[in-house]
């Protein structure tokens, strides 16, 4: 939950929230991360790491 500033009326974007939302959208491109299929948290963490490595290698190219 984000607290409103006293003098601000209406909508005001929060800077860092969009970075997180964008990252989650990128993760959801990986079909295996759409649902929690993994039983072990270590496996789930490995799949997240693998998808981030694949994403960063695509962005770097």
N, CA, C and O atoms as CSV, one atom per row, in Angstrom:
chain,resi,resn,atom,element,x,y,z
A,1,UNK,N,N,0.843,-1.161,0.000
A,1,UNK,CA,C,0.000,0.000,0.000
A,1,UNK,C,C,0.897,1.235,0.000
A,1,UNK,O,O,1.894,1.292,0.720
A,2,UNK,N,N,0.534,2.206,-0.805
A,2,UNK,CA,C,1.313,3.435,-0.913
A,2,UNK,C,C,0.508,4.564,-0.310
A,2,UNK,O,O,-0.666,4.746,-0.632
A,3,UNK,N,N,1.148,5.322,0.570
A,3,UNK,CA,C,0.479,6.455,1.190
A,3,UNK,C,C,0.415,7.636,0.242
A,3,UNK,O,O,1.371,7.904,-0.485
A,4,UNK,N,N,-0.697,8.337,0.243
A,4,UNK,CA,C,-0.843,9.527,-0.586
A,4,UNK,C,C,-0.116,10.704,0.053
A,4,UNK,O,O,-0.068,10.831,1.277
A,5,UNK,N,N,0.441,11.551,-0.785
A,5,UNK,CA,C,1.040,12.788,-0.299
A,5,UNK,C,C,-0.077,13.757,0.055
A,5,UNK,O,O,-1.174,13.684,-0.498
A,6,UNK,N,N,0.206,14.653,0.969
A,6,UNK,CA,C,-0.818,15.570,1.452
A,6,UNK,C,C,-1.338,16.506,0.363
A,6,UNK,O,O,-2.549,16.703,0.255
A,7,UNK,N,N,-0.449,17.088,-0.447
A,7,UNK,CA,C,-0.866,18.094,-1.411
A,7,UNK,C,C,-1.249,17.559,-2.777
A,7,UNK,O,O,-1.605,18.342,-3.657
A,8,UNK,N,N,-1.190,16.265,-2.982
A,8,UNK,CA,C,-1.424,15.691,-4.310
A,8,UNK,C,C,-2.868,15.221,-4.426
A,8,UNK,O,O,-3.385,14.526,-3.551
A,9,UNK,N,N,-3.510,15.616,-5.531
A,9,UNK,CA,C,-4.865,15.143,-5.815
A,9,UNK,C,C,-4.836,14.332,-7.099
A,9,UNK,O,O,-4.074,14.646,-8.013
A,10,UNK,N,N,-5.645,13.306,-7.176
A,10,UNK,CA,C,-5.709,12.492,-8.379
A,10,UNK,C,C,-4.616,11.434,-8.426
A,10,UNK,O,O,-4.072,11.029,-7.399
A,11,UNK,N,N,-4.307,10.995,-9.645
A,11,UNK,CA,C,-3.350,9.906,-9.849
A,11,UNK,C,C,-1.934,10.440,-9.954
A,11,UNK,O,O,-1.682,11.434,-10.635
A,12,UNK,N,N,-1.015,9.778,-9.277
A,12,UNK,CA,C,0.403,10.104,-9.390
A,12,UNK,C,C,1.164,8.787,-9.471
A,12,UNK,O,O,1.040,7.938,-8.588
A,13,UNK,N,N,1.951,8.618,-10.528
A,13,UNK,CA,C,2.677,7.365,-10.749
A,13,UNK,C,C,3.817,7.216,-9.746
A,13,UNK,O,O,4.475,8.192,-9.385
A,14,UNK,N,N,4.037,5.986,-9.305
A,14,UNK,CA,C,5.149,5.669,-8.419
A,14,UNK,C,C,6.264,5.104,-9.290
A,14,UNK,O,O,6.044,4.152,-10.039
A,15,UNK,N,N,7.453,5.679,-9.198
A,15,UNK,CA,C,8.537,5.375,-10.138
A,15,UNK,C,C,8.972,3.909,-10.112
A,15,UNK,O,O,9.043,3.282,-11.169
A,16,UNK,N,N,9.257,3.360,-8.970
A,16,UNK,CA,C,9.847,2.021,-8.895
A,16,UNK,C,C,8.828,0.908,-9.107
A,16,UNK,O,O,9.208,-0.221,-9.417
A,17,UNK,N,N,7.564,1.200,-8.949
A,17,UNK,CA,C,6.550,0.166,-9.122
A,17,UNK,C,C,6.530,-0.348,-10.555
A,17,UNK,O,O,6.316,-1.540,-10.775
A,18,UNK,N,N,6.745,0.520,-11.524
A,18,UNK,CA,C,6.668,0.113,-12.921
A,18,UNK,C,C,7.815,-0.814,-13.292
A,18,UNK,O,O,7.660,-1.662,-14.170
A,19,UNK,N,N,8.944,-0.670,-12.650
A,19,UNK,CA,C,10.067,-1.579,-12.897
A,19,UNK,C,C,9.679,-2.991,-12.467
A,19,UNK,O,O,9.953,-3.958,-13.177
A,20,UNK,N,N,9.051,-3.105,-11.323
A,20,UNK,CA,C,8.636,-4.412,-10.814
A,20,UNK,C,C,7.542,-5.003,-11.697
A,20,UNK,O,O,7.590,-6.187,-12.032
A,21,UNK,N,N,6.560,-4.195,-12.076
A,21,UNK,CA,C,5.479,-4.682,-12.939
A,21,UNK,C,C,6.025,-5.170,-14.274
A,21,UNK,O,O,5.584,-6.197,-14.789
A,22,UNK,N,N,6.980,-4.439,-14.834
A,22,UNK,CA,C,7.581,-4.828,-16.110
A,22,UNK,C,C,8.320,-6.151,-15.958
A,22,UNK,O,O,8.237,-7.013,-16.833
A,23,UNK,N,N,9.042,-6.317,-14.856
A,23,UNK,CA,C,9.786,-7.561,-14.630
A,23,UNK,C,C,8.841,-8.757,-14.517
A,23,UNK,O,O,9.113,-9.819,-15.075
A,24,UNK,N,N,7.727,-8.585,-13.794
A,24,UNK,CA,C,6.756,-9.671,-13.690
A,24,UNK,C,C,6.150,-10.001,-15.051
A,24,UNK,O,O,5.916,-11.172,-15.352
A,25,UNK,N,N,5.895,-8.996,-15.872
A,25,UNK,CA,C,5.365,-9.249,-17.214
A,25,UNK,C,C,6.371,-10.034,-18.038
A,25,UNK,O,O,5.991,-10.931,-18.791
A,26,UNK,N,N,7.644,-9.710,-17.905
A,26,UNK,CA,C,8.682,-10.451,-18.629
A,26,UNK,C,C,8.755,-11.890,-18.145
A,26,UNK,O,O,8.937,-12.806,-18.946
A,27,UNK,N,N,8.613,-12.098,-16.832
A,27,UNK,CA,C,8.632,-13.459,-16.299
A,27,UNK,C,C,7.461,-14.275,-16.835
A,27,UNK,O,O,7.613,-15.467,-17.104
A,28,UNK,N,N,6.311,-13.662,-16.990
A,28,UNK,CA,C,5.132,-14.399,-17.433
A,28,UNK,C,C,5.195,-14.791,-18.899
A,28,UNK,O,O,4.350,-15.558,-19.361
A,29,UNK,N,N,6.168,-14.290,-19.639
A,29,UNK,CA,C,6.376,-14.771,-21.003
A,29,UNK,C,C,6.878,-16.209,-20.991
A,29,UNK,O,O,6.650,-16.961,-21.938
A,30,UNK,N,N,7.557,-16.586,-19.922
A,30,UNK,CA,C,8.031,-17.961,-19.765
A,30,UNK,C,C,6.844,-18.815,-19.302
A,30,UNK,O,O,6.336,-18.630,-18.196
A,31,UNK,N,N,6.417,-19.730,-20.136
A,31,UNK,CA,C,5.200,-20.496,-19.874
A,31,UNK,C,C,5.262,-21.270,-18.559
A,31,UNK,O,O,4.238,-21.455,-17.900
A,32,UNK,N,N,6.427,-21.713,-18.182
A,32,UNK,CA,C,6.565,-22.524,-16.976
A,32,UNK,C,C,6.346,-21.706,-15.704
A,32,UNK,O,O,6.057,-22.268,-14.648
A,33,UNK,N,N,6.482,-20.383,-15.798
A,33,UNK,CA,C,6.308,-19.536,-14.625
A,33,UNK,C,C,4.883,-19.012,-14.469
A,33,UNK,O,O,4.576,-18.359,-13.472
A,34,UNK,N,N,4.013,-19.287,-15.433
A,34,UNK,CA,C,2.642,-18.795,-15.344
A,34,UNK,C,C,1.910,-19.472,-14.185
A,34,UNK,O,O,1.143,-18.824,-13.473
A,35,UNK,N,N,2.140,-20.747,-13.997
A,35,UNK,CA,C,1.570,-21.485,-12.864
A,35,UNK,C,C,2.710,-22.039,-12.020
A,35,UNK,O,O,3.835,-22.185,-12.498
A,36,UNK,N,N,2.413,-22.343,-10.777
A,36,UNK,CA,C,3.431,-22.895,-9.892
A,36,UNK,C,C,3.391,-24.420,-9.992
A,36,UNK,O,O,2.736,-25.090,-9.194
A,37,UNK,N,N,4.101,-24.955,-10.986
A,37,UNK,CA,C,4.119,-26.395,-11.214
A,37,UNK,C,C,5.130,-27.112,-10.321
A,37,UNK,O,O,4.999,-28.312,-10.078
A,38,UNK,N,N,6.116,-26.404,-9.842
A,38,UNK,CA,C,7.224,-27.031,-9.136
A,38,UNK,C,C,6.847,-27.335,-7.686
A,38,UNK,O,O,6.184,-26.534,-7.028
A,39,UNK,N,N,7.273,-28.489,-7.200
A,39,UNK,CA,C,7.025,-28.869,-5.807
A,39,UNK,C,C,8.071,-28.272,-4.883
A,39,UNK,O,O,7.765,-27.850,-3.767
A,40,UNK,N,N,9.294,-28.242,-5.353
A,40,UNK,CA,C,10.419,-27.805,-4.533
A,40,UNK,C,C,10.722,-26.322,-4.793
A,40,UNK,O,O,10.828,-25.919,-5.952
A,41,UNK,N,N,10.863,-25.509,-3.753
A,41,UNK,CA,C,11.191,-24.092,-3.948
A,41,UNK,C,C,12.524,-23.879,-4.663
A,41,UNK,O,O,12.689,-22.891,-5.378
A,42,UNK,N,N,13.477,-24.797,-4.477
A,42,UNK,CA,C,14.766,-24.665,-5.164
A,42,UNK,C,C,14.596,-24.780,-6.676
A,42,UNK,O,O,15.234,-24.049,-7.434
A,43,UNK,N,N,13.743,-25.692,-7.107
A,43,UNK,CA,C,13.488,-25.850,-8.536
A,43,UNK,C,C,12.799,-24.615,-9.096
A,43,UNK,O,O,13.129,-24.153,-10.188
A,44,UNK,N,N,11.849,-24.086,-8.351
A,44,UNK,CA,C,11.149,-22.880,-8.789
A,44,UNK,C,C,12.119,-21.708,-8.905
A,44,UNK,O,O,12.042,-20.928,-9.854
A,45,UNK,N,N,13.026,-21.583,-7.946
A,45,UNK,CA,C,14.041,-20.528,-8.013
A,45,UNK,C,C,14.974,-20.701,-9.194
A,45,UNK,O,O,15.396,-19.723,-9.810
A,46,UNK,N,N,15.298,-21.955,-9.511
A,46,UNK,CA,C,16.168,-22.223,-10.658
A,46,UNK,C,C,15.479,-21.853,-11.964
A,46,UNK,O,O,16.124,-21.337,-12.877
A,47,UNK,N,N,14.180,-22.109,-12.066
A,47,UNK,CA,C,13.444,-21.757,-13.280
A,47,UNK,C,C,13.368,-20.238,-13.423
A,47,UNK,O,O,13.491,-19.715,-14.530
A,48,UNK,N,N,13.167,-19.535,-12.324
A,48,UNK,CA,C,13.145,-18.066,-12.367
A,48,UNK,C,C,14.504,-17.540,-12.798
A,48,UNK,O,O,14.586,-16.634,-13.627
A,49,UNK,N,N,15.565,-18.097,-12.244
A,49,UNK,CA,C,16.918,-17.660,-12.621
A,49,UNK,C,C,17.196,-17.955,-14.091
A,49,UNK,O,O,17.774,-17.125,-14.792
A,50,UNK,N,N,16.787,-19.131,-14.559
A,50,UNK,CA,C,16.988,-19.499,-15.961
A,50,UNK,C,C,16.254,-18.539,-16.888
A,50,UNK,O,O,16.799,-18.114,-17.907
A,51,UNK,N,N,15.016,-18.199,-16.533
A,51,UNK,CA,C,14.252,-17.298,-17.398
A,51,UNK,C,C,14.843,-15.894,-17.396
A,51,UNK,O,O,14.798,-15.213,-18.421
A,52,UNK,N,N,15.395,-15.445,-16.273
A,52,UNK,CA,C,16.023,-14.121,-16.234
A,52,UNK,C,C,17.318,-14.109,-17.040
A,52,UNK,O,O,17.628,-13.112,-17.691
A,53,UNK,N,N,18.077,-15.200,-17.006
A,53,UNK,CA,C,19.291,-15.294,-17.828
A,53,UNK,C,C,18.920,-15.255,-19.307
A,53,UNK,O,O,19.574,-14.571,-20.094
A,54,UNK,N,N,17.874,-15.986,-19.685
A,54,UNK,CA,C,17.425,-15.971,-21.082
A,54,UNK,C,C,16.960,-14.579,-21.488
A,54,UNK,O,O,17.246,-14.126,-22.597
A,55,UNK,N,N,16.248,-13.903,-20.602
A,55,UNK,CA,C,15.764,-12.555,-20.889
A,55,UNK,C,C,16.917,-11.577,-21.056
A,55,UNK,O,O,16.940,-10.798,-22.010
A,56,UNK,N,N,17.870,-11.613,-20.138
A,56,UNK,CA,C,19.001,-10.683,-20.205
A,56,UNK,C,C,19.878,-10.949,-21.427
A,56,UNK,O,O,20.427,-10.015,-22.011
A,57,UNK,N,N,20.011,-12.218,-21.817
A,57,UNK,CA,C,20.810,-12.509,-23.014
A,57,UNK,C,C,20.107,-12.001,-24.272
A,57,UNK,O,O,20.770,-11.568,-25.215
A,58,UNK,N,N,18.773,-12.049,-24.299
A,58,UNK,CA,C,18.035,-11.481,-25.437
A,58,UNK,C,C,18.159,-9.966,-25.471
A,58,UNK,O,O,18.301,-9.383,-26.545
A,59,UNK,N,N,18.107,-9.321,-24.309
A,59,UNK,CA,C,18.201,-7.861,-24.264
A,59,UNK,C,C,19.607,-7.373,-24.590
A,59,UNK,O,O,19.773,-6.288,-25.147
A,60,UNK,N,N,20.620,-8.164,-24.247
A,60,UNK,CA,C,22.006,-7.760,-24.506
A,60,UNK,C,C,22.373,-7.912,-25.978
A,60,UNK,O,O,23.254,-7.210,-26.474
A,61,UNK,N,N,21.708,-8.818,-26.673
A,61,UNK,CA,C,22.037,-9.071,-28.085
A,61,UNK,C,C,21.499,-7.997,-28.999
A,61,UNK,O,O,21.691,-8.066,-30.213
